[in-house]
Amino acid sequence: MRLTCMFSFILLFGAVGLVVFIHLQDPEEIVHQQTPGIKYNMGFQQPKKDCVSSNNQDRRLRKNTADGAAPVKQSDSLELSESVPTKLQSTDRRQSSIMFAMKDQQKGEETDAIRLHKRRRRFIIKKSPILISMNSSVLNLPTLKSEDRNNNKWKSLYQIQGERKRIMRETCSKYKSNNRRIITPYHVSRIFVEDKYRVLYCEVPKAGCSNWKRVLMVLNGLASSTKDIQHNTVHYGNYLKRLDGFDHKGIYHRLNTYTKMLFIREPFEKLVSAFRDKFEHPNNYYHPVFGKAIISRYRVNATKEALRTGSGVKFKEFIQYLLDVHRPVGMDIHWDHVNRLCSPCLIDYDFVGKFESMEEDANFFLHLIGAPRNLTFPKFKDRHSNEERTTTKITQQYFAQLSPAQRQQSYDFYYMDYLMFNYSKPFEDLY
């Protein structure tokens, strides 16, 4: 009995293998094996409206093969010589159907390509980068108007911009090789677009970004005053367009013709400002996501309450997380490098402002782009308005909690930002 079952299984396996072999045989080889001397009279067949893709070609071939095995009387079918045996007629009809299917597929290839292009059009920017040559920006910085050239204040601010850009370019040239620059959607994902005044603004958190978004919304006609725009509207309203939302042509055009600007801040001061904002006040995102991971990894004998809520992260623990190459949770834009957020060595920024001289720099920029005279950069504090702004003195108090080695490692972490934007060392013992 067992021998009979085994023999039946072998026969069944061989039959299945034969069927699979016949099914997978190359159609072109089948066509070349046609019996010579048979004449075909191929009638015209109207192609289908929907093109056949390569994925369902096998189903179509099987369907045509089945149709060819039965007698067909329509005028657009194959007509064979009466002297050909019935079995051969069936074989040749099947072969001819395969040929027709291949021809029909070729007819639909052009339409398929068009449809595929349309389908992929909105995804193409994610698949391929934009190649822009070094220093390709057509616009460097709006020139001073004739009536402003005799104004010592405007002339001084203009010269400061030239010096900041020079230092930035020299740093990039010294430490980075970008003769042929590849710009991907990641590099422009932090850039906001204002088309009316042709402005591109790279958002640097904790460097006046909330108020700059308010200004852009007013320039765009979305509000009449910066005072009318609430914090949640600024950050969660999605009223401003991002540069990575445009296609290649739109990105390339704006990078080369719009005024590109960013505002930066002393790195340690920016870091302390972010820590105070996210960890010293109630926050339903940073405490459970970052706080719990930091306390769990770096606090010895942490309480169950601290592990449950993630509240009460200490600055020293935060720095341990920041400097850890195996961080328990990823990086965040609020304490990431400006060099990574805005890619100044890839994108030629026309205007570089500083948080330390925000009012003067911001209003100078608005003057250069021809903004309405009644629009000035807002001075109010966006969040925790009753709390003192993070100053140099407050920053030093926080970093005094660290060891000299931790301060040095923190400085090394932000070294390129210090160098590129010409900030001096925050502590004398740093090297």
CORGIBEL-V201564 format. One record per pair of residues at least 24 apart in sequence whose ideal C-beta (glycine too) atoms are under 10 Angstrom apart, sorted by sequence separation. I is the first residue (numbers start at 1). J is the second residue. If there is no record, write none. Layout:
# CORGIBEL-V201564
i j
I J
I J
This chain:
# CORGIBEL-V201564
i j
68 92
69 93
141 165
192 216
194 218
195 219
196 220
210 234
213 237
216 240
286 310
287 311
294 318
297 321
353 377
65 90
68 93
69 94
140 165
192 217
194 219
195 220
196 221
209 234
210 235
216 241
286 311
287 312
402 427
404 429
67 93
68 94
194 220
209 235
213 239
287 313
291 317
294 320
295 321
298 324
404 430
67 94
68 95
193 220
213 240
282 309
283 310
286 313
291 318
294 321
297 324
399 426
400 427
65 93
66 94
68 96
69 97
283 311
290 318
293 321
294 322
399 427
45 74
64 93
65 94
68 97
282 311
297 326
27 57
46 76
64 94
65 95
67 97
68 98
281 311
291 321
294 324
297 327
298 328
396 426
27 58
30 61
43 74
44 75
45 76
66 97
279 310
280 311
290 321
297 328
395 426
396 427
43 75
44 76
45 77
64 96
65 97
68 100
279 311
280 312
296 328
297 329
43 76
61 94
64 97
65 98
279 312
280 313
294 327
295 328
296 329
24 58
27 61
42 76
43 77
63 97
64 98
135 169
279 313
293 327
294 328
355 389
392 426
23 58
42 77
43 78
64 99
134 169
278 313
279 314
280 315
293 328
294 329
355 390
41 77
42 78
43 79
61 97
64 100
65 101
279 315
292 328
293 329
356 392
41 78
42 79
60 97
61 98
64 101
203 240
290 327
292 329
293 330
23 61
40 78
41 79
60 98
63 101
134 172
275 313
279 317
290 328
291 329
23 62
40 79
41 80
134 173
201 240
203 242
275 314
276 315
279 318
290 329
39 79
40 80
41 81
61 101
64 104
275 315
278 318
289 329
290 330
39 80
60 101
61 102
202 243
289 330
38 80
39 81
201 243
290 332
38 81
58 101
135 178
200 243
272 315
275 318
289 332
37 81
57 101
60 104
61 105
134 178
271 315
274 318
275 319
39 84
57 102
60 105
133 178
134 179
136 181
38 84
132 178
133 179
134 180
135 181
194 240
195 241
272 318
286 332
37 84
57 104
133 180
134 181
193 240
194 241
271 318
275 322
285 332
57 105
132 180
133 181
192 240
193 241
271 319
286 334
35 84
52 101
131 180
132 181
192 241
193 242
212 261
38 88
131 181
132 182
191 241
192 242
193 243
212 262
38 89
54 105
130 181
131 182
132 183
191 242
192 243
193 244
212 263
271 322
40 92
52 104
53 105
129 181
130 182
131 183
190 242
191 243
193 245
211 263
35 88
38 91
40 93
51 104
52 105
129 182
130 183
189 242
190 243
191 244
193 246
209 262
38 92
42 96
51 105
128 182
129 183
130 184
188 242
189 243
190 244
200 254
209 263
278 332
40 95
41 96
45 100
52 107
53 108
54 109
129 184
130 185
188 243
189 244
199 254
200 255
207 262
208 263
35 91
40 96
47 103
48 104
51 107
52 108
128 184
129 185
142 198
187 243
188 244
189 245
198 254
207 263
208 264
278 334
34 91
35 92
38 95
42 99
43 100
47 104
51 108
52 109
129 186
130 187
185 242
187 244
188 245
193 250
200 257
201 258
207 264
208 265
277 334
278 335
33 91
34 92
38 96
42 100
45 103
50 108
51 109
54 112
126 184
127 185
129 187
130 188
185 243
186 244
188 246
193 251
200 258
201 259
202 260
204 262
207 265
274 332
40 99
45 104
48 107
51 110
53 112
125 184
126 185
139 198
185 244
195 254
198 257
199 258
200 259
201 260
202 261
203 262
204 263
206 265
207 266
274 333
275 334
35 95
47 107
48 108
51 111
52 112
125 185
126 186
183 243
184 244
185 245
191 251
198 258
199 259
200 260
201 261
202 262
203 263
204 264
205 265
274 334
275 335
30 91
34 95
42 103
47 108
50 111
51 112
185 246
193 254
197 258
198 259
199 260
200 261
201 262
202 263
204 265
273 334
274 335
33 95
34 96
49 111
51 113
53 115
197 259
198 260
199 261
200 262
201 263
202 264
207 269
273 335
274 336
32 95
51 114
53 116
125 188
188 251
191 254
195 258
206 269
207 270
271 334
272 335
30 94
31 95
47 111
51 115
187 251
191 255
194 258
206 270
270 334
271 335
30 95
31 96
34 99
50 115
51 116
193 258
194 259
205 270
206 271
270 335
185 251
188 254
204 270
206 272
207 273
31 98
188 255
191 258
206 273
354 421
356 423
27 95
30 98
31 99
183 251
187 255
205 273
206 274
267 335
270 338
352 420
354 422
30 99
183 252
191 260
205 274
206 275
352 421
354 423
28 98
191 261
206 276
267 337
352 422
27 98
28 99
31 102
191 262
206 277
267 338
345 416
27 99
183 255
190 262
205 277
206 278
344 416
265 338
344 417
27 101
28 102
264 338
27 102
263 338
339 414
345 420
262 338
337 413
338 414
339 415
340 416
341 417
344 420
264 341
337 414
339 416
340 417
344 421
264 342
335 413
336 414
337 415
338 416
339 417
262 341
263 342
319 398
335 414
337 416
338 417
262 342
264 344
318 398
319 399
337 417
339 419
336 417
339 420
260 342
262 344
273 355
315 397
316 398
319 401
320 402
323 405
338 420
339 421
315 398
319 402
323 406
337 420
338 421
260 344
315 399
319 403
322 406
262 347
270 355
315 400
316 401
269 355
315 401
316 402
320 406
323 409
260 347
262 349
269 356
314 401
315 402
316 403
319 406
322 409
323 410
260 348
261 349
262 350
263 351
264 352
265 353
266 354
319 407
322 410
260 349
261 350
262 351
263 352
264 353
265 354
266 355
323 412
259 349
260 350
261 351
262 352
263 353
264 354
265 355
266 356
316 406
319 409
323 413
255 346
259 350
260 351
261 352
262 353
263 354
264 355
265 356
319 410
322 413
255 347
256 348
258 350
259 351
260 352
261 353
263 355
264 356
322 414
255 348
265 358
263 357
319 413
263 358
263 361
263 362
161 261
164 264
261 361
261 362
263 365
281 383
281 384
243 347
261 365
280 384
277 382
259 365
277 383
281 387
261 368
277 384
280 387
261 369
276 384
259 368
259 369
277 387
258 369
276 387
276 388
276 389
277 390
263 377
276 390
275 390
136 252
139 255
273 389
274 390
131 248
138 255
139 256
142 259
273 390
126 244
130 248
137 255
138 256
139 257
141 259
272 390
273 391
276 394
125 244
129 248
130 249
132 251
136 255
137 256
138 257
139 258
140 259
141 260
271 390
272 391
125 245
128 248
132 252
136 256
137 257
138 258
139 259
140 260
141 261
269 389
270 390
272 392
125 246
130 251
131 252
137 258
139 260
269 390
273 394
125 247
130 252
137 259
268 390
269 391
272 394
273 395
276 398
124 247
125 248
132 255
137 260
269 392
272 395
275 398
124 248
132 256
209 333
266 390
268 392
271 395
272 396
122 247
125 250
130 255
209 334
265 390
269 394
270 395
272 397
121 247
125 251
266 392
269 395
272 398
205 332
206 333
268 395
269 396
271 398
272 399
205 333
206 334
267 395
268 396
271 399
204 333
205 334
206 335
266 395
269 398
203 333
204 334
205 335
268 398
205 336
207 338
268 399
204 336
205 338
204 338
207 341
202 338
205 341
204 341
203 341
204 342
202 341
203 342
268 407
271 410
202 342
201 342
202 343
212 353
202 344
268 410
271 413
190 333
267 410
268 411
271 414
267 411
270 414
202 347
208 353
190 336
207 353
208 354
212 358
267 413
268 414
200 347
202 349
207 354
208 355
211 358
215 362
219 366
235 382
267 414
270 417
190 338
207 355
234 382
266 414
267 415
200 349
204 353
206 355
207 356
225 374
226 375
229 378
267 416
268 417
190 340
191 341
200 350
201 351
208 358
212 362
215 365
219 369
224 374
225 375
226 376
267 417
268 418
190 341
191 342
199 350
204 355
207 358
208 359
211 362
215 366
224 375
226 377
227 378
231 382
266 417
267 418
189 341
190 342
191 343
199 351
219 371
226 378
230 382
231 383
265 417
266 418
187 340
190 343
208 361
212 365
218 371
219 372
225 378
226 379
227 380
264 417
186 340
187 341
188 342
208 362
218 372
226 380
267 421
269 423
187 342
188 343
266 421
268 423
187 343
191 347
215 371
218 374
219 375
264 420
265 421
267 423
186 343
218 375
264 421
266 423
268 425
269 426
188 346
265 423
266 424
268 426
184 343
187 346
188 347
262 421
264 423
267 426
268 427
183 343
187 347
215 375
218 378
266 426
215 376
181 343
184 346
215 377
176 339
183 346
214 377
215 378
175 339
181 345
182 346
183 347
201 365
214 378
178 343
181 346
212 377
181 347
199 365
211 377
212 378
214 380
172 339
178 345
181 348
199 366
211 378
171 339
176 344
177 345
178 346
210 378
211 379
214 382
176 345
197 366
208 377
211 380
213 382
175 345
176 346
199 369
208 378
210 380
211 381
172 343
198 369
210 381
211 382
172 344
173 345
197 369
198 370
199 371
210 382
171 344
172 345
196 369
197 370
209 382
210 383
171 345
172 346
197 371
208 382
169 344
194 369
196 371
197 372
168 344
169 345
172 348
168 345
165 344
169 348
168 348
168 349
165 348
165 349
168 352
206 390
164 349
165 350
167 352
165 351
164 351
165 352
164 352
161 350
163 352
164 353
161 351
164 354
161 352
160 352
161 353
160 353
160 354
160 357
164 361
157 357
160 360
161 361
160 361
157 360
161 364
156 360
157 361
160 364
161 365
157 363
158 364
153 360
157 364
161 368
140 348
141 349
142 350
156 364
157 365
139 348
140 349
141 350
142 351
137 347
138 348
140 350
141 351
154 364
157 367
158 368
134 345
137 348
139 350
140 351
141 352
153 364
157 368
134 346
136 348
137 349
135 348
137 350
154 367
132 346
134 348
154 368
132 347
132 348
148 367
148 368
145 367
142 365
144 367
145 368
141 365
144 368
142 367
143 368
145 370
142 368
141 368
142 369
142 370
175 415
176 416
175 416
172 416
175 419
176 420
171 416
174 419
175 420
171 419
172 420
170 419
171 420
170 420
171 421
168 419
169 420
171 422
167 419
168 420
167 420
168 421
167 421
168 422
167 422
164 420
166 422
164 421
164 422
163 422
